[in-house]
Amino acid sequence: MKRIDRGEFVIPVLLIALSVFLYINTYTFKFTTYEKASPQMWPRGILFLLVLISLLLIGKLLSGKSGGDGEVKKEQPGTRWKPFLAGVVGLFLYIFTMFYLGYILSTLLFTFVAMVMLGNRSKVQLAFVPVLITGSVFAIFTHAMFVPLPKGVWLFRDFSLLFH
């Protein structure tokens, strides 16, 4: 069994302490009563998830399932600049086209292209994962957080309005 390295506990413990401090700080946010979602909701949700993940990491470290014994060294692959630059260009194109195509169409397209670039060839996954991701994020932002997403222009706006 692997000896527990106390240094590995520093980051998750610091993240928990920082998250608790920031969570308490969210009580100082000012908001009016007519808003559907308070400005506290999003930071509190993220901080809760951060604490949860940090606790899971601590549990994993205590159980000794940290992924290896540290003796086996894997060869580090070299930096592949073409896929990296293609990803960066794709991200900027996604941001640029969101204004014109709207959130729904641009996200469907971006997710599909990103999956293909990452090597996914499963037709079932390529058909359903972009729809699932786009629909989930759309529902969370528009119905849970009441944040409007870009609707696009011309016919693309009409298409986006079908989902509101």
Secondary structure, DSSP 8 states (H G I E B T S, - for coil): -----GGGGHHHHHHHHHHHHHHHHGGG----TT-SS-TTHHHHHHHHHHHHHHHHHHHHHHHT-SS--S----------HHHHHHHHHHHHHHHHHHHHHHHHHHHHHHHHHHHHHTT---HHHHHHHHHHHHHHHHHIIIIIS-------STHHHHHHHTT-
